[in-house]
Amino acid sequence: MEISINSLQERDAEELYQFETDNRLFFEQMVPSRGEDYYKFEAFKIRHRELLAEQEEEKSKFYLIRGNSSNIVGRINLVDIDIMNDVAEVGYRVGEEYGGKGIGAKALKLLLETEISVKTIKAKTTTNNIASQKVLEKNGFKQVCISSDEFEMNGQKMRFIDYMLEL
């Protein structure tokens, strides 16, 4: 599947809300829930506008991953951009229907080919999220450490794994 990444826009709110709602249970298997309010459209629209303001201030860059038919298949973000220290953190999520097709790896590669104003990109995933670990490693990220703090989510014990990429 060919994909593109497009900057988040005000007009994306409704479609993005539907994507997040459709994939909620799938995402919550691997990452902590965003909370009940996130899935109420009025609250979602407020959060959406906050993300756009953060993007306008160049503190973060938010992208939608779009498939062949221009539908949203995922998201990828560069957040906590710290120009002074040349560092930012990347995060991404691909919808359940599109998993296992290399979309996360392609989207990360596209993101890394954009104008990134930092020299170091950090990432974090959980020990049970093997797909995310593969996406990072395929794009040159190196494992920095595995947290010693264990936590339980959905009945599974896990820890966070930190990754880093020096550009």
Backbone torsions as a table, in degrees:
resi	resn	phi	psi	omega
1	MET	NA	130.9	173.8
2	GLU	-81.0	142.6	179.3
3	ILE	-133.9	166.0	171.0
4	SER	-138.9	158.9	172.1
5	ILE	-116.8	133.7	-176.5
6	ASN	-129.8	136.6	179.2
7	SER	-56.5	139.2	177.8
8	LEU	-61.1	135.9	-179.3
9	GLN	-127.3	161.1	177.1
10	GLU	-56.0	-41.9	-176.2
11	ARG	-65.7	-11.1	-177.7
12	ASP	-83.6	-7.4	-170.5
13	ALA	-54.3	-51.0	-175.0
14	GLU	-66.4	-45.3	-180.0
15	GLU	-65.8	-40.2	178.8
16	LEU	-66.7	-40.3	177.1
17	TYR	-58.2	-45.0	179.6
18	GLN	-63.0	-42.2	177.7
19	PHE	-60.0	-48.1	-178.6
20	GLU	-64.2	-42.2	179.5
21	THR	-65.5	-44.4	-179.8
22	ASP	-62.2	-31.2	-174.3
23	ASN	-106.4	7.2	-174.9
24	ARG	-52.3	-54.5	-176.1
25	LEU	-62.5	-38.6	178.0
26	PHE	-63.3	-49.9	-179.4
27	PHE	-62.1	-39.0	-176.7
28	GLU	-71.8	-6.8	172.3
29	GLN	-74.8	-23.9	-173.6
30	MET	-116.6	-23.4	-179.5
31	VAL	-134.5	153.2	179.2
32	PRO	-58.4	149.8	-179.8
33	SER	-61.0	150.4	175.4
34	ARG	-86.2	-1.1	177.5
35	GLY	94.1	157.6	-176.1
36	GLU	-61.4	-40.1	-177.8
37	ASP	-59.2	-34.1	-178.5
38	TYR	-57.9	-27.6	-176.5
39	TYR	-99.3	17.9	169.9
40	LYS	-107.2	122.5	-169.1
41	PHE	-55.8	-40.1	-179.4
42	GLU	-63.0	-43.0	177.5
43	ALA	-67.8	-38.0	178.6
44	PHE	-60.5	-43.5	-179.5
45	LYS	-62.4	-37.3	177.8
46	ILE	-64.5	-47.2	179.2
47	ARG	-62.1	-38.7	178.9
48	HIS	-60.3	-45.6	178.5
49	ARG	-64.3	-36.3	177.5
50	GLU	-63.6	-40.4	177.8
51	LEU	-64.2	-40.9	178.7
52	LEU	-63.2	-38.8	178.0
53	ALA	-65.8	-41.7	177.9
54	GLU	-62.6	-38.9	178.5
55	GLN	-67.3	-40.9	179.0
56	GLU	-61.3	-36.0	179.4
57	GLU	-80.7	-0.6	179.4
58	GLU	62.1	28.9	173.9
59	LYS	-84.5	-22.6	-179.1
60	SER	-151.7	161.1	172.8
61	LYS	-130.0	122.8	-177.9
62	PHE	-113.4	131.4	-178.7
63	TYR	-128.9	147.3	170.4
64	LEU	-100.3	137.0	174.1
65	ILE	-92.4	122.3	-177.6
66	ARG	-116.1	142.3	-180.0
67	GLY	-90.2	-169.4	-177.5
68	ASN	-53.8	-39.6	-177.7
69	SER	-94.6	20.6	178.3
70	SER	66.5	11.6	177.1
71	ASN	-81.4	154.6	178.5
72	ILE	-73.2	125.7	176.5
73	VAL	-114.7	-9.4	179.1
74	GLY	178.4	-173.6	176.7
75	ARG	-141.0	153.5	174.7
76	ILE	-145.3	137.2	-172.7
77	ASN	-135.9	145.5	169.7
78	LEU	-113.8	113.4	-171.9
79	VAL	-123.2	169.4	-179.4
80	ASP	50.5	45.6	179.9
81	ILE	-67.8	120.8	-178.7
82	ASP	-118.7	94.1	-177.6
83	ILE	-63.7	-37.1	-178.6
84	MET	-59.7	-40.5	-178.1
85	ASN	-103.4	5.1	177.7
86	ASP	56.1	44.9	-177.0
87	VAL	-139.3	149.9	174.9
88	ALA	-152.6	171.1	178.9
89	GLU	-122.3	139.7	178.8
90	VAL	-105.6	146.0	174.3
91	GLY	-144.8	152.8	-179.0
92	TYR	-157.0	161.2	173.8
93	ARG	-153.9	138.3	179.9
94	VAL	-119.0	135.4	-178.9
95	GLY	-60.0	151.3	-176.0
96	GLU	-53.0	-43.5	-177.2
97	GLU	-63.6	-20.1	-174.2
98	TYR	-109.2	2.3	-179.5
99	GLY	-65.7	152.6	176.2
100	GLY	76.3	12.8	-178.2
101	LYS	-113.3	10.0	178.3
102	GLY	78.6	10.6	-176.1
103	ILE	-66.8	-42.7	179.5
104	GLY	-60.0	-44.9	180.0
105	ALA	-64.8	-42.0	178.8
106	LYS	-64.7	-42.6	-178.9
107	ALA	-64.7	-41.2	178.7
108	LEU	-65.1	-41.0	177.2
109	LYS	-60.4	-45.4	178.0
110	LEU	-61.1	-42.3	179.2
111	LEU	-60.9	-43.9	-178.7
112	LEU	-66.8	-20.6	178.4
113	GLU	-87.1	-7.9	177.5
114	THR	-79.6	176.4	179.4
115	GLU	-75.2	95.5	178.9
116	ILE	-98.6	127.6	-173.5
117	SER	-94.7	13.5	-179.9
118	VAL	-122.5	163.4	-179.4
119	LYS	-101.4	-18.3	-177.8
120	THR	-130.3	133.0	175.7
121	ILE	-122.3	128.2	178.2
122	LYS	-102.1	157.0	175.9
123	ALA	-148.8	158.2	179.9
124	LYS	-142.6	138.8	174.4
125	THR	-144.4	174.7	179.4
126	THR	-97.0	158.7	-178.4
127	THR	-63.1	-22.8	-179.3
128	ASN	-89.7	-7.7	-176.7
129	ASN	-94.7	74.2	-177.2
130	ILE	-61.8	-39.2	-179.3
131	ALA	-59.6	-43.7	179.8
132	SER	-66.6	-38.8	177.1
133	GLN	-60.2	-41.7	179.8
134	LYS	-65.9	-40.4	178.6
135	VAL	-58.1	-47.9	-178.6
136	LEU	-64.3	-49.0	-176.6
137	GLU	-64.9	-36.5	178.1
138	LYS	-62.7	-27.4	-179.6
139	ASN	-99.3	17.0	173.0
140	GLY	90.0	3.0	177.3
141	PHE	-71.6	142.1	178.4
142	LYS	-111.4	140.3	177.5
143	GLN	-68.9	128.8	-179.7
144	VAL	-96.1	-47.5	179.9
145	CYS	-165.6	161.4	171.9
146	ILE	-113.4	125.6	-178.2
147	SER	-58.2	143.6	176.3
148	SER	-83.3	-15.0	179.2
149	ASP	-79.7	118.9	178.9
150	GLU	-97.8	143.4	176.7
151	PHE	-137.8	163.4	-179.3
152	GLU	-112.0	134.1	176.0
153	MET	-142.0	128.3	-179.3
154	ASN	54.1	37.4	177.1
155	GLY	78.3	3.9	179.2
156	GLN	-112.5	139.8	174.8
157	LYS	-88.6	135.0	-179.7
158	MET	-152.5	171.7	177.3
159	ARG	-135.9	167.0	176.6
160	PHE	-91.3	144.9	173.1
161	ILE	-114.3	126.6	177.0
162	ASP	-96.9	137.6	178.3
163	TYR	-124.2	160.5	177.2
164	MET	-148.6	147.0	174.2
165	LEU	-130.5	125.4	175.1
166	GLU	-96.3	122.4	-179.4
167	LEU	-91.0	NA	NA
